[in-house]
């Protein structure tokens, strides 16, 4: 079920400095009292260009009325359910805070695989949660006053693994393989969408919506990595510490106008709900629908060519009429295919220390484009785009339709066209939104007609 359809201003995200200060204070106290975490924090920055805060899953603290008051004053709200008190912040990106009868303070980060983390750090502690369960946890380091844990989630928002729940391992492996090997090129895109939907329906029947969504996007990241060197380099750096892609911020898909409602419908089939909308302006000629899947935490930026008049309607669900001219997004799809089909994601955006990540990637031969957001609370930049070859048939069709010139067609034949990126992002003060003003120029710079 989708969220209520929003106006452009409904999701007006704000910085949450008081909540950020509280989380930072508890984290710093924890780092001070746990040498393993202090060393890990240093290695994260120096070896992956990320910050400890980019990986936080939840903080567990002994219950006290004073702590409850501090959380409430900082904008956290109590999630009413049996068991320990779980405090969440509805207006910012923060780890959950769990209050209970804990003898020690616990800090938990999220990783893609608990086993991979333990292997990377030569830790042999027991794991809570059976293999392939939707939630696995392990205590990595313990001191007199602290416990450091890692969590692996597959569409589970809880805090205690269920040992009694049945785990259909055969089905998990079967559908994981189906998504990884998904056919993406068909005689028609309609067939490609139908095939993807059939795979999703089959997985949901066996595993439920949330685990299906988790498997689908793990496969999507793998496909994107296979087409982007910056992704492979950064993933290997994060894998050295056993982290994986658990610092992902959002996945960006480009779509033609013709298939945009199909893309949204497919995402809603996976449990996504519509959030805010974007419009780059009349000159840019593109817009986007942001969607979020609550259980997996996956956020989607879905881009499409759009007019000013269309942005006020329900462009995510209503058919968009064909246009004679293609904007940046439409031409990218014309040359490479739909992002959810042949092309793969346009980019994955992950959370980093902005300066450290760019410097470290540059040392490995991966340059970043000029930042398109440079606020105190939000910084964003693309890596230089991966150049992809373009099929002759796609070039000929684009030329015959008059959407590219003969000179551009020849350039695409010889040099290919800009394809995908890794996006480097730094968030502070719990800011959950995106830059509505600075993104226009960077989108133009990724237009195949102008990007070299």
SULHUVEN-V549138 format. One line per field, one symbol per residue. psi: psi as a letter, one per 20 degrees, with the letter a starting at -180 (. if undefined). burial: 1 if it has 24 or more other C-alpha atoms within 12 Angstrom, else 0. A space follows every 10 residues. Layout:
# SULHUVEN-V549138
psi: ???
burial: ???
This chain:
# SULHUVEN-V549138
psi: pqrqpqrhig mnqqqmhggg hgggghghhg hhjohghghg gghgghiikr qhhiipgrpp qppqhggggg gghjjqqpoo rqbqpppqoi jroqqqpppa lphqppppqp rhpgghgggh jlpkqqpppq pjripqqpph ppahiqppqq qoqmkpjaip qoihppomgg gghghggghh jppiorhqhg hgghgghggg ggghhhirgg hggggghghh hggghijogh ghghghghhh jkhbkijqgq pppqqqhgjg hggggghhhj jqqpcrqqpi rhhgkqrqpp qpohhijppp ooqqpqrhhh hiamihhqpp qqqhqpaggh hghhhirqhi dghrqgqppr proggggggh hhijjoqqrp piplrhippq qqqpqppqqp qghgggghgh ijiqrhghgh ghggiaqpfr rpppqpqrkj piaroihiig hhghijphhh p.
burial: 0000110100 1011111111 0111011001 1011011001 1011111111 1111111111 1110001100 1001111000 0000111111 1111111111 0000111111 1111111100 1000001111 1111111111 1000011111 1111111111 1000000000 0100110111 0111100010 0111111011 1111011111 1111111111 1111101111 1111101111 1111111111 1111111111 1111111111 1111111111 1001111111 1111111111 1111111001 1001111001 0000011111 1111111111 1111111111 1111111111 1000011110 1110001111 1111111111 0001100100 0011000110 1100011111 1111111111 1111110111 1111111110 10
